[in-house]
Amino acid sequence: MPEIRNLTMNFGPQHPAAHGVLRLILEMDGEVIERADPHIGLLHRGTEKLAENKPYNQSIGYMDRLDYVSMMCNEHAYVLAIEKLLQITPPVRAQYIRVMFDEVTRILNHLMWLGAHGLDIGAMTMFLYCFREREDLMDCYEAVSGTRMHATYYRPGGVYRDLPETMPQYEVSKWRSEKEVQKLNENRSGSLLDFLQDFVDRFPACVDEYETLLTDNRIWKQRTVDIGIVTPERALELGFTGPMLRGSGVVWDLRKKQPYEVYRELDFDIPVGTNGDCYDRYLVRVEEMRQSAKIIGQCINWLKVNPGPVILQDPKLVAPDRESMKGDMESLIHHFKLFTEGYCVPMGEAYAAVEHPKGEFGIYLVSDGANKPYRVKARASGFAHLSAMNEMVQGHMLSDVVAVIGTMDIVFGEVDR
Amino acid sequence: MSKKNTALLTTLADILGERLVSSSDALHEITIEILSNDLLSVMRLLKEAERLKFHQLIDLSAVDYLEYGKADWQTQSASSDGFSRGVGATEMSDSVENSRRFCVVYHLLSVEHNYRLRVKCYLGEESPRLHSVAEIWAVADWYEREAFDLFGILFDNHPDLRRILTDYGFIGHPFRKDFPLEGYVEVRYDPEKKRVVNQPVSIEPRTLVPKVIREEDWLHSSKPLSEVKDA
């Protein structure tokens, strides 16, 4: 009989199912994993050190690039930490806009996750379906901030500007006839809020569509049910947060338990799993998308009838508008000081966390009273989740590794920072 | 919220007793400081005590206090030739006591009681070491590897203290304040040797915006956080 040896396998760093640059060293006994050792850091850019060498506002854009599929939620934690140190509260309208875009971001993230996770374990169609809806939300990002991904829209004291009254339109070209363009522009005739309302109205039906494809699908269940089970006690010890924790049956959501902004005013439910396997985490995230749509709907209703300022009118913190700069010496000086030096934040330390689509995303900020942060530490949920990789895949087959990576919703921008 | 924090502070003082070096409640956040020798016993108590139950280690990070409170540019008084304009790299001095250069900061969360707590533990400049808490919270394994990698803090009894974020064979601890932002080496492909080589970094160090420290009094004009939170 031939001798049976353990095999060490190298998974990644360039692997389509690794969701980025993950190198996994797998020790295998046949096709069963005995030990998994993730090597991370291939995307380490030293974001935190860079942020320590820049005025506060210049780092907002870096936050987008941490978890680059849920951009605005990263910014949110960062600006919340600054606001905490400055002891300021943005206007209510800004808070509603932030909550609305946090939930848009949550749907964006979960769609990306669902599509990629589906593709990883054999549901090719999901990717195309999810990206169809994702496109509309990307347009919302573009309408409000000018960019489709890295928005840099949240600012300490509010948001950069108010919601636009018009949506970008498709134009007739060699590839698009007038009739086609007219159809595409149908729901873009109104403001951003009208466009989002239209999205929220049709989105639940889209989620039904995804569920028809997956929820009772025999192959999907075979690949996810009882894979990567984590007990609630273990989930807490492993530092799980967000859907990973709720999938194990722990009722914990910062939006409910430690509400920030206006979440207290809004009506929504927190889905919780029971078995703590990949299938439960899938169900939790799908339900979260429906709840997010519900929250967006409530925000739209409020924002439509409550106009007002979206950022604090404080020239020491927020640049004065162009018009006043032209005629007012004071404004010009404020503008100059803000863009050459920034603002100083009082000495102290603060930790601000948001319920990020992937879990708890927190920023620990230490200030020594200067115009630059003394230390920024981003608490990324993916880092904690990935550290449990070894435990979650032990005893599973090689193909389940892909399912577990998928269920963790890993994005290397935030893991490696 | 603040009532809850006061209750937590009393409970902490009650349970930890003498091991509590100091505690504070600033910006609605509770911070306690402990000595590195007490770390393991305190952390066990925090996790297991019935009234605390900090089952989650949310974050572990290190801070290097070497340059704390030092500005690049002093603008208090103008000399005869005006304020200085050019800003070079700051010179290192030892104004921070060596025994408190590093700090390991633990952020704990109690899901049961909905408490958050920050535990700080200061370490000296000479061989900063601390006991690992990986046996209490499994997630600490990677967090401690990160603190070791970026700050060079050693964790005793850690199961596998390797570098985690930096490159294989990296030298130094990049997040220390005396490690330059540009680093020491850069990587390029050498067509003659037909492999990737390391070479001294070619980027000039520069300061785009000088670090200044100003006392601002405009803050009081904005609405304080407490008014909104407690409403």
HADDOCK unambig.tbl for C-alpha pairs under 7 A between the chains (distance, minus, plus):
assign (segid A and resid 40 and name CA) (segid B and resid 164 and name CA) 6.39 0.50 0.50
assign (segid A and resid 40 and name CA) (segid B and resid 165 and name CA) 6.14 0.50 0.50
assign (segid A and resid 41 and name CA) (segid B and resid 164 and name CA) 6.33 0.50 0.50
assign (segid A and resid 41 and name CA) (segid B and resid 165 and name CA) 3.90 0.50 0.50
assign (segid A and resid 41 and name CA) (segid B and resid 166 and name CA) 5.88 0.50 0.50
assign (segid A and resid 44 and name CA) (segid B and resid 165 and name CA) 6.18 0.50 0.50
assign (segid A and resid 44 and name CA) (segid B and resid 166 and name CA) 6.96 0.50 0.50
assign (segid A and resid 49 and name CA) (segid B and resid 175 and name CA) 6.34 0.50 0.50
assign (segid A and resid 54 and name CA) (segid B and resid 209 and name CA) 6.91 0.50 0.50
assign (segid A and resid 84 and name CA) (segid B and resid 27 and name CA) 6.93 0.50 0.50
assign (segid A and resid 86 and name CA) (segid B and resid 219 and name CA) 6.86 0.50 0.50
assign (segid A and resid 87 and name CA) (segid B and resid 224 and name CA) 5.25 0.50 0.50
assign (segid A and resid 87 and name CA) (segid B and resid 225 and name CA) 4.97 0.50 0.50
assign (segid A and resid 88 and name CA) (segid B and resid 222 and name CA) 6.02 0.50 0.50
assign (segid A and resid 88 and name CA) (segid B and resid 223 and name CA) 5.71 0.50 0.50
assign (segid A and resid 88 and name CA) (segid B and resid 224 and name CA) 5.51 0.50 0.50
assign (segid A and resid 88 and name CA) (segid B and resid 225 and name CA) 5.55 0.50 0.50
assign (segid A and resid 89 and name CA) (segid B and resid 223 and name CA) 6.51 0.50 0.50
assign (segid A and resid 89 and name CA) (segid B and resid 225 and name CA) 6.02 0.50 0.50
assign (segid A and resid 236 and name CA) (segid B and resid 55 and name CA) 6.18 0.50 0.50
assign (segid A and resid 236 and name CA) (segid B and resid 56 and name CA) 5.51 0.50 0.50
assign (segid A and resid 237 and name CA) (segid B and resid 55 and name CA) 6.39 0.50 0.50
assign (segid A and resid 237 and name CA) (segid B and resid 56 and name CA) 5.82 0.50 0.50
assign (segid A and resid 237 and name CA) (segid B and resid 137 and name CA) 5.15 0.50 0.50
assign (segid A and resid 237 and name CA) (segid B and resid 138 and name CA) 5.75 0.50 0.50
assign (segid A and resid 237 and name CA) (segid B and resid 139 and name CA) 6.57 0.50 0.50
assign (segid A and resid 238 and name CA) (segid B and resid 137 and name CA) 6.72 0.50 0.50
assign (segid A and resid 238 and name CA) (segid B and resid 138 and name CA) 5.31 0.50 0.50
assign (segid A and resid 238 and name CA) (segid B and resid 139 and name CA) 4.67 0.50 0.50
assign (segid A and resid 239 and name CA) (segid B and resid 56 and name CA) 5.81 0.50 0.50
assign (segid A and resid 239 and name CA) (segid B and resid 57 and name CA) 6.10 0.50 0.50
assign (segid A and resid 239 and name CA) (segid B and resid 58 and name CA) 6.08 0.50 0.50
assign (segid A and resid 239 and name CA) (segid B and resid 139 and name CA) 5.58 0.50 0.50
assign (segid A and resid 340 and name CA) (segid B and resid 209 and name CA) 6.93 0.50 0.50
assign (segid A and resid 341 and name CA) (segid B and resid 209 and name CA) 6.35 0.50 0.50
assign (segid A and resid 344 and name CA) (segid B and resid 213 and name CA) 6.59 0.50 0.50
assign (segid A and resid 344 and name CA) (segid B and resid 214 and name CA) 6.21 0.50 0.50
assign (segid A and resid 368 and name CA) (segid B and resid 68 and name CA) 6.08 0.50 0.50
assign (segid A and resid 368 and name CA) (segid B and resid 69 and name CA) 5.14 0.50 0.50
assign (segid A and resid 369 and name CA) (segid B and resid 213 and name CA) 5.49 0.50 0.50
assign (segid A and resid 369 and name CA) (segid B and resid 214 and name CA) 6.79 0.50 0.50
assign (segid A and resid 370 and name CA) (segid B and resid 211 and name CA) 6.28 0.50 0.50
assign (segid A and resid 370 and name CA) (segid B and resid 212 and name CA) 5.32 0.50 0.50
assign (segid A and resid 370 and name CA) (segid B and resid 213 and name CA) 4.12 0.50 0.50
assign (segid A and resid 370 and name CA) (segid B and resid 214 and name CA) 6.62 0.50 0.50
assign (segid A and resid 371 and name CA) (segid B and resid 211 and name CA) 6.11 0.50 0.50
assign (segid A and resid 371 and name CA) (segid B and resid 212 and name CA) 5.97 0.50 0.50
assign (segid A and resid 371 and name CA) (segid B and resid 213 and name CA) 6.56 0.50 0.50
assign (segid A and resid 372 and name CA) (segid B and resid 211 and name CA) 6.44 0.50 0.50
assign (segid A and resid 375 and name CA) (segid B and resid 63 and name CA) 6.82 0.50 0.50
assign (segid A and resid 379 and name CA) (segid B and resid 59 and name CA) 6.19 0.50 0.50
assign (segid A and resid 384 and name CA) (segid B and resid 139 and name CA) 6.19 0.50 0.50
assign (segid A and resid 387 and name CA) (segid B and resid 139 and name CA) 6.73 0.50 0.50
assign (segid A and resid 387 and name CA) (segid B and resid 142 and name CA) 6.28 0.50 0.50
assign (segid A and resid 416 and name CA) (segid B and resid 165 and name CA) 6.41 0.50 0.50
